[in-house]
Amino acid sequence: MKWLHHLLLAAGIASSSLAQDINPSRQVVPNRFINPPGKRFSIFSGDPERVQRANEINLGDFKGKISLTPASIAKTPPAADQTDAPATLKVTFLVKNTSGKKSYTLSFPDSQRYDIAISQGQERLLYLWSADKLFEQKIGVSFLNPNEVLSWTENIPIEKIVNQAAPGTCDVKVSLANYPEITATATLTITP
């Protein structure tokens, strides 16, 4: 029975040797990790300017493209026998990362990712897609690798455009939310 007592005492000593005392007031990270030699980046020392440069977006690396279906709409409603006429204008907006080597994280302050403006002439706004929308106040991001494309499609009721438009041409401009420099423009024809 005495040998069992010695065995338990030895097990208790052995198990206590596995624990280590970490004093929070003592530096436990070696100095070579905090201040690496040379000009290397360390997550402990952190170079805020370098982190900012890494997160910068080169707007020249993005190309916007827009497609409209149909490209021409009639000012007057179609006859009753023309059931194949579309009731909506389909707007597709593509944003491509043309950089061959850099990935980007695009950040957005809310759930809006784009806006569509249709105007006739320089100062006559016919339609603004976001005017009657509410967007969830939730920060969002889109990650775009080199040569990848983000795509959005919106169907706009034609009557919202033709009721205010005169026959002629309209400019359809789509811009990326939070990055108004990334845009695309197409021409929509309104026939009499």
BAFI-3210 file (N, C-alpha, C; in Angstrom, 3 decimals, decimal comma, padded with zeros to 6 digits):
// residues 192
n [1|2|3|4|5|6|7|8|9|10|11|12|13|14|15|16|17|18|19|20|21|22|23|24|25|26|27|28|29|30|31|32|33|34|35|36|37|38|39|40|41|42|43|44|45|46|47|48|49|50|51|52|53|54|55|56|57|58|59|60|61|62|63|64|65|66|67|68|69|70|71|72|73|74|75|76|77|78|79|80|81|82|83|84|85|86|87|88|89|90|91|92|93|94|95|96|97|98|99|100|101|102|103|104|105|106|107|108|109|110|111|112|113|114|115|116|117|118|119|120|121|122|123|124|125|126|127|128|129|130|131|132|133|134|135|136|137|138|139|140|141|142|143|144|145|146|147|148|149|150|151|152|153|154|155|156|157|158|159|160|161|162|163|164|165|166|167|168|169|170|171|172|173|174|175|176|177|178|179|180|181|182|183|184|185|186|187|188|189|190|191|192]
n.u [000,816|002,061|003,634|001,683|000,986|003,379|003,442|001,174|001,989|004,235|002,973|001,444|003,436|004,624|002,504|002,137|004,390|003,865|002,328|002,617|003,689|002,454|003,167|001,359|002,528|005,023|007,173|006,418|006,778|009,348|011,899|012,897|010,707|009,019|010,529|011,747|014,850|016,205|014,107|011,605|008,120|006,137|003,521|003,286|004,633|003,621|003,068|001,361|001,145|002,068|000,161|-002,076|-001,327|-001,349|-004,038|-005,091|-006,955|-006,498|-008,014|-007,731|-007,409|-009,853|-012,644|-015,682|-018,700|-021,647|-024,777|-027,736|-031,061|-034,049|-032,216|-033,526|-036,582|-040,139|-041,975|-044,735|-047,207|-047,040|-049,053|-051,993|-051,694|-049,000|-047,455|-044,935|-043,314|-041,012|-041,676|-039,981|-036,819|-033,826|-030,967|-027,627|-024,788|-021,353|-018,341|-014,964|-011,891|-009,099|-006,489|-003,633|-002,426|-003,157|-005,338|-008,431|-010,293|-013,407|-015,215|-018,376|-020,663|-023,305|-026,072|-026,329|-025,061|-024,752|-025,810|-028,282|-028,706|-030,802|-030,803|-031,782|-030,310|-028,130|-029,043|-031,453|-032,831|-034,298|-034,780|-033,857|-032,482|-032,046|-033,704|-036,237|-035,670|-034,818|-031,987|-030,344|-028,646|-025,883|-022,582|-020,694|-018,647|-016,904|-014,903|-012,426|-010,630|-007,682|-008,598|-011,216|-014,848|-017,507|-021,047|-024,220|-027,740|-030,556|-034,034|-035,900|-039,007|-040,459|-042,366|-041,745|-039,728|-040,447|-042,674|-041,688|-039,812|-038,717|-038,951|-035,916|-032,496|-031,235|-029,073|-027,788|-026,462|-024,435|-023,127|-020,687|-021,495|-020,156|-017,803|-017,721|-016,205|-015,951|-017,620|-020,106|-021,464|-024,262|-026,211|-029,610|-032,315|-035,203|-038,031|-040,552]
n.v [-001,171|001,123|001,595|002,423|004,905|006,316|006,200|007,737|010,213|010,717|010,876|013,152|015,125|014,951|015,708|018,346|019,505|019,879|022,137|025,666|028,749|031,749|034,941|037,835|040,326|040,064|040,025|037,831|037,311|036,818|039,256|039,306|038,738|040,872|043,144|042,700|041,976|044,188|045,543|044,290|043,415|043,232|041,767|042,541|044,956|046,458|048,469|051,135|052,757|051,076|049,033|050,535|051,276|048,732|048,180|050,028|051,084|050,824|052,587|052,538|049,908|048,798|048,080|049,098|047,823|047,929|046,537|046,711|045,584|045,772|047,711|049,759|051,454|051,934|054,977|055,093|052,800|049,273|047,584|045,566|043,024|042,524|040,763|039,939|042,056|043,537|044,354|045,489|047,151|045,669|045,941|045,294|045,259|045,122|044,692|044,591|043,347|044,381|044,113|042,167|040,912|041,711|041,374|042,686|044,157|045,327|047,706|048,426|050,761|050,125|047,979|048,608|048,221|049,327|052,026|053,306|055,663|057,359|059,601|062,414|064,440|066,965|067,875|066,708|064,486|061,409|059,022|057,540|054,876|054,275|056,050|055,396|053,387|051,529|050,785|048,188|048,888|047,765|046,905|045,843|043,678|042,968|040,646|040,665|038,947|038,931|039,614|038,755|039,072|041,072|040,997|042,484|042,568|044,392|044,944|047,355|048,941|049,835|051,864|053,740|055,143|055,969|057,565|060,014|060,684|062,189|061,498|060,242|060,059|058,559|058,641|055,970|055,444|053,622|053,260|052,151|051,631|053,540|053,762|055,901|056,505|054,270|053,443|052,909|053,582|053,652|053,952|054,563|054,285|056,117|055,628|057,229]
n.w [000,000|000,606|-001,589|-003,422|-002,430|-002,845|-005,608|-006,328|-005,286|-006,905|-009,396|-009,014|-008,746|-011,258|-012,944|-012,167|-013,167|-015,835|-016,130|-016,730|-015,452|-016,413|-016,361|-016,605|-016,450|-017,335|-020,166|-022,681|-025,321|-027,526|-028,207|-030,824|-032,392|-032,010|-032,751|-035,555|-037,249|-039,708|-042,380|-042,163|-042,045|-039,152|-037,326|-034,764|-034,361|-036,439|-039,254|-039,917|-042,243|-044,258|-044,172|-044,920|-047,549|-048,711|-048,729|-050,452|-053,305|-056,677|-058,938|-061,661|-062,291|-062,753|-064,822|-066,095|-067,540|-069,503|-070,443|-072,402|-072,709|-074,201|-076,680|-077,741|-077,273|-077,618|-077,595|-077,636|-076,453|-077,271|-079,771|-079,080|-080,153|-080,154|-078,225|-077,558|-076,917|-074,704|-071,276|-069,603|-069,093|-069,344|-067,503|-067,344|-065,388|-065,377|-063,603|-063,902|-062,691|-063,994|-063,439|-063,672|-061,576|-058,969|-056,206|-054,996|-052,333|-052,179|-050,441|-048,923|-047,557|-046,992|-048,023|-050,707|-053,983|-056,505|-058,709|-060,890|-063,392|-065,582|-068,124|-070,149|-072,316|-070,898|-068,383|-067,647|-065,703|-065,934|-064,606|-061,566|-060,104|-057,333|-056,004|-054,900|-053,091|-050,146|-048,239|-046,551|-043,585|-043,409|-043,330|-046,112|-048,178|-051,221|-052,763|-055,186|-057,429|-059,619|-062,979|-062,580|-062,573|-061,407|-061,377|-061,950|-062,386|-063,364|-063,701|-065,175|-065,126|-068,182|-068,528|-066,574|-067,709|-070,375|-069,942|-069,155|-071,018|-074,100|-077,630|-078,958|-077,893|-074,896|-072,066|-070,279|-067,266|-065,142|-061,953|-059,599|-056,269|-053,615|-055,012|-057,124|-059,340|-060,873|-063,527|-066,110|-069,316|-071,500|-074,537|-074,904|-077,080|-077,755|-079,501|-081,559]
ca.u [000,000|002,974|004,070|000,610|001,103|004,524|003,041|000,285|002,806|005,054|002,062|001,084|004,585|004,804|001,447|002,331|005,497|003,362|001,766|003,602|003,199|002,632|002,930|000,998|003,363|006,324|007,145|006,530|007,089|010,759|012,133|013,143|009,416|008,452|011,374|012,573|015,987|015,969|012,880|010,500|006,865|005,761|002,171|003,356|005,023|002,656|003,368|000,051|001,226|002,193|-001,152|-002,937|-000,938|-001,766|-005,492|-005,510|-007,558|-006,105|-009,239|-007,370|-007,442|-011,240|-013,347|-017,119|-019,360|-023,094|-025,539|-029,160|-031,957|-033,650|-031,443|-034,456|-037,953|-041,102|-042,653|-046,138|-047,297|-047,234|-050,423|-052,403|-051,255|-047,552|-047,259|-043,529|-042,587|-040,645|-042,263|-038,911|-035,496|-032,858|-029,674|-026,617|-023,579|-020,200|-017,128|-013,860|-010,562|-008,213|-005,125|-003,222|-001,738|-003,581|-006,707|-008,955|-011,476|-014,235|-016,067|-019,599|-021,204|-024,623|-026,315|-026,354|-023,834|-024,699|-026,930|-028,562|-029,309|-031,166|-031,018|-031,913|-029,627|-027,190|-029,621|-032,797|-032,808|-035,584|-034,963|-032,750|-032,865|-032,010|-034,568|-037,343|-035,180|-034,209|-030,898|-029,998|-027,441|-024,968|-021,341|-020,442|-017,439|-016,803|-013,497|-012,278|-009,308|-007,299|-009,391|-012,563|-015,903|-018,734|-022,140|-025,537|-028,770|-031,764|-035,105|-036,583|-040,245|-040,301|-043,258|-041,092|-038,816|-041,107|-043,642|-041,003|-038,831|-039,110|-038,260|-034,504|-031,581|-031,034|-027,857|-027,971|-025,174|-024,417|-021,893|-020,503|-021,712|-018,950|-016,712|-018,397|-015,308|-016,112|-018,916|-020,285|-022,562|-024,786|-027,239|-030,944|-033,063|-036,664|-038,656|-041,912]
ca.v [000,000|002,253|001,857|003,161|006,277|006,895|006,321|008,891|011,396|010,926|011,318|014,537|015,980|014,942|016,487|019,772|020,011|020,197|023,486|026,743|030,009|032,858|036,179|038,832|041,515|039,732|039,893|036,425|037,231|037,190|040,539|039,162|038,741|042,209|044,033|041,850|042,682|044,673|046,298|043,363|043,744|042,394|042,074|043,122|046,359|047,036|049,703|051,564|053,262|049,926|048,384|051,405|051,124|047,404|048,183|051,041|050,584|051,524|052,612|052,231|048,454|048,365|048,487|048,866|047,569|047,875|046,069|047,008|044,756|046,114|048,944|050,759|051,236|052,825|055,928|054,675|051,390|048,378|047,149|044,415|041,758|042,391|040,288|039,632|043,272|043,494|045,370|046,033|047,386|044,870|046,605|044,437|046,018|044,269|045,359|043,639|043,679|044,170|043,894|040,785|040,326|042,186|041,167|043,837|044,043|046,519|047,824|049,190|051,148|049,526|046,877|049,071|047,916|050,111|052,924|053,493|056,962|057,510|061,028|062,858|065,724|067,143|068,205|066,154|063,150|060,739|057,904|057,201|053,587|054,269|057,088|054,840|052,176|051,571|049,821|047,713|049,548|046,688|047,018|044,662|043,664|042,057|040,334|040,523|038,482|039,421|039,224|038,318|040,022|041,145|041,273|042,743|042,802|045,044|045,118|048,624|049,055|050,779|053,017|054,748|055,913|056,580|058,583|061,294|060,897|062,604|060,658|060,590|059,167|058,744|058,051|055,099|055,412|052,804|053,461|051,267|052,341|053,822|053,979|056,533|056,598|053,044|053,620|052,495|054,332|053,120|054,803|053,981|055,044|056,195|055,872|057,800]
ca.w [000,000|000,646|-002,965|-004,085|-001,957|-003,555|-007,013|-006,430|-005,052|-008,106|-010,460|-008,706|-009,063|-012,714|-013,591|-011,892|-013,971|-017,167|-016,116|-016,731|-014,924|-017,344|-015,640|-017,609|-016,372|-017,903|-021,616|-023,036|-026,737|-027,710|-028,847|-032,265|-033,072|-031,897|-033,541|-036,406|-037,855|-041,073|-042,601|-042,370|-041,385|-038,026|-036,874|-033,428|-034,442|-037,366|-039,960|-040,417|-043,610|-045,156|-044,215|-045,719|-048,964|-049,171|-048,895|-051,410|-054,531|-057,893|-059,741|-063,050|-062,478|-062,910|-066,038|-066,043|-068,825|-069,353|-071,601|-072,314|-073,517|-075,558|-076,817|-078,256|-076,823|-078,259|-076,712|-077,578|-076,072|-078,408|-080,041|-078,270|-080,754|-080,003|-076,850|-077,295|-076,560|-073,279|-070,415|-068,777|-069,665|-068,586|-067,411|-066,725|-065,073|-065,095|-063,132|-064,041|-062,173|-065,138|-062,956|-063,884|-060,436|-057,656|-055,754|-054,295|-051,491|-052,320|-049,258|-049,129|-046,249|-046,789|-048,955|-052,100|-054,716|-057,746|-058,939|-062,315|-063,714|-066,995|-068,363|-071,531|-072,318|-069,786|-067,085|-067,468|-065,135|-066,108|-063,675|-060,670|-059,538|-055,864|-055,437|-054,117|-052,427|-048,818|-048,201|-045,212|-043,077|-043,036|-044,097|-046,929|-048,999|-052,358|-053,035|-056,626|-057,831|-060,952|-064,149|-062,230|-062,896|-060,618|-062,292|-061,389|-063,398|-062,845|-064,673|-064,918|-065,904|-069,294|-068,382|-065,731|-068,562|-071,533|-069,522|-068,984|-072,089|-075,449|-078,615|-079,133|-077,174|-073,458|-071,518|-069,131|-066,584|-063,937|-061,196|-058,454|-055,006|-052,844|-055,958|-058,261|-060,494|-061,661|-064,178|-067,501|-069,941|-072,768|-075,132|-075,091|-078,067|-077,578|-080,801|-081,401]
c.u [000,873|003,450|003,012|000,669|002,256|004,193|002,135|001,042|003,658|004,190|001,659|002,207|004,780|003,751|001,608|003,486|005,060|002,805|002,884|002,942|003,501|002,217|002,584|001,847|004,736|006,181|007,386|006,819|008,545|010,898|012,340|011,828|008,777|009,212|012,280|013,735|015,659|014,655|011,715|009,289|006,591|004,355|002,183|003,708|004,103|003,079|002,054|000,080|001,329|000,867|-002,101|-002,609|-001,391|-003,268|-005,983|-006,029|-007,076|-007,306|-008,967|-007,380|-008,856|-011,838|-014,813|-017,680|-020,849|-023,710|-027,016|-029,942|-033,378|-032,871|-032,304|-035,848|-038,858|-041,772|-044,117|-046,206|-047,536|-048,698|-050,718|-051,904|-049,738|-047,224|-045,795|-042,703|-042,254|-041,277|-041,198|-037,656|-034,511|-031,491|-028,721|-025,331|-022,482|-019,031|-016,031|-012,591|-009,581|-006,760|-004,780|-002,648|-002,266|-005,051|-007,143|-010,149|-012,215|-015,175|-017,240|-020,217|-022,586|-024,837|-026,396|-025,013|-023,684|-025,858|-027,049|-029,246|-029,565|-031,517|-031,127|-031,369|-028,737|-027,875|-030,961|-032,718|-034,198|-035,842|-033,689|-033,179|-032,969|-033,004|-035,675|-036,951|-034,673|-033,157|-030,571|-028,669|-026,487|-023,747|-021,114|-019,167|-017,621|-015,326|-013,371|-010,834|-008,950|-008,136|-010,756|-013,555|-017,027|-019,847|-023,441|-026,501|-030,002|-032,763|-035,906|-037,854|-040,128|-041,180|-042,650|-040,163|-039,592|-042,133|-043,001|-040,084|-039,490|-038,427|-036,835|-033,635|-031,490|-029,710|-028,229|-026,595|-025,325|-023,082|-021,882|-020,654|-020,400|-017,709|-017,298|-017,512|-015,427|-017,522|-018,920|-021,505|-022,956|-025,883|-028,503|-031,704|-034,547|-037,243|-040,063|-042,991]
c.v [001,252|002,596|002,627|004,638|006,994|007,112|007,546|010,198|011,723|011,421|012,764|015,498|016,074|015,791|017,976|020,347|020,345|021,619|024,519|027,996|031,102|034,115|037,258|040,096|041,289|039,586|038,432|036,230|037,662|038,480|040,404|039,101|040,129|043,193|043,189|042,641|043,091|045,432|045,373|043,793|042,747|042,764|042,711|044,598|047,108|048,352|050,190|052,080|052,121|049,180|049,209|051,284|049,783|047,367|049,226|050,388|051,452|051,479|052,344|050,734|047,920|048,910|048,117|048,673|047,432|047,301|046,316|046,068|045,213|047,432|050,089|050,428|052,282|053,714|055,559|053,202|050,509|047,974|045,865|043,091|041,537|041,995|040,001|040,881|043,241|044,644|046,019|046,266|046,629|045,541|045,669|045,232|045,041|045,128|044,315|044,200|043,360|043,987|042,425|040,124|040,725|041,895|042,391|043,446|045,371|046,577|048,759|049,514|050,565|048,449|047,314|048,792|048,744|051,098|053,149|054,842|057,009|058,977|061,308|064,271|065,819|067,238|067,550|064,700|062,538|059,698|057,709|055,963|053,627|055,232|056,530|053,551|052,499|050,476|049,468|048,334|048,508|046,780|045,717|044,804|042,698|041,882|040,013|040,170|039,050|038,786|038,648|039,447|039,917|041,555|041,480|043,007|043,389|045,189|046,356|048,664|050,168|052,015|054,101|055,643|056,672|057,638|059,961|061,644|061,411|061,651|061,163|059,598|059,558|058,105|057,222|054,943|054,590|053,036|052,535|052,092|052,411|054,019|054,642|056,698|055,363|053,081|052,980|053,234|053,657|054,074|053,996|054,875|054,952|056,539|056,424|056,745]
c.w [000,000|-000,759|-003,741|-003,689|-002,681|-005,045|-007,216|-006,216|-006,269|-009,267|-010,252|-009,038|-010,567|-013,402|-013,315|-012,691|-015,393|-017,227|-016,101|-016,199|-015,939|-016,610|-016,662|-017,550|-016,989|-019,413|-021,978|-024,523|-026,913|-028,513|-030,354|-033,057|-033,047|-032,771|-034,428|-036,997|-039,286|-041,158|-042,896|-041,565|-040,269|-037,595|-035,496|-033,496|-035,389|-037,974|-040,563|-041,850|-044,610|-045,280|-045,069|-047,207|-049,516|-049,445|-049,890|-052,687|-055,682|-058,829|-061,217|-063,346|-062,689|-064,187|-065,876|-067,440|-068,560|-070,613|-071,332|-073,210|-073,242|-075,579|-077,328|-077,743|-077,461|-077,228|-076,550|-077,208|-077,298|-078,549|-079,266|-078,835|-080,642|-078,555|-076,526|-076,929|-075,062|-072,506|-069,538|-069,610|-068,772|-068,672|-066,679|-066,599|-064,671|-064,641|-063,138|-063,421|-063,296|-064,724|-063,153|-062,651|-059,069|-057,396|-054,964|-053,439|-051,603|-051,126|-049,541|-047,770|-045,946|-047,855|-050,419|-052,766|-055,982|-057,750|-060,444|-062,490|-065,211|-067,202|-069,850|-071,587|-071,077|-068,435|-066,801|-067,013|-065,246|-065,021|-062,862|-059,896|-058,012|-055,217|-054,556|-053,379|-051,026|-048,780|-046,759|-044,785|-042,504|-043,942|-044,861|-047,726|-050,156|-052,654|-054,513|-056,963|-059,206|-062,053|-063,812|-062,487|-061,862|-061,565|-061,522|-062,537|-062,715|-063,985|-064,283|-065,752|-066,949|-069,109|-067,488|-066,550|-069,625|-071,145|-069,413|-070,159|-073,366|-076,430|-078,834|-078,375|-075,705|-073,081|-070,297|-068,497|-065,309|-063,257|-059,995|-057,181|-054,235|-053,718|-057,210|-059,489|-061,396|-062,243|-065,554|-068,033|-071,244|-073,256|-075,354|-076,064|-077,758|-078,938|-080,592|-081,506]
res [m|k|w|l|h|h|l|l|l|a|a|g|i|a|s|s|s|l|a|q|d|i|n|p|s|r|q|v|v|p|n|r|f|i|n|p|p|g|k|r|f|s|i|f|s|g|d|p|e|r|v|q|r|a|n|e|i|n|l|g|d|f|k|g|k|i|s|l|t|p|a|s|i|a|k|t|p|p|a|a|d|q|t|d|a|p|a|t|l|k|v|t|f|l|v|k|n|t|s|g|k|k|s|y|t|l|s|f|p|d|s|q|r|y|d|i|a|i|s|q|g|q|e|r|l|l|y|l|w|s|a|d|k|l|f|e|q|k|i|g|v|s|f|l|n|p|n|e|v|l|s|w|t|e|n|i|p|i|e|k|i|v|n|q|a|a|p|g|t|c|d|v|k|v|s|l|a|n|y|p|e|i|t|a|t|a|t|l|t|i|t|p]
***
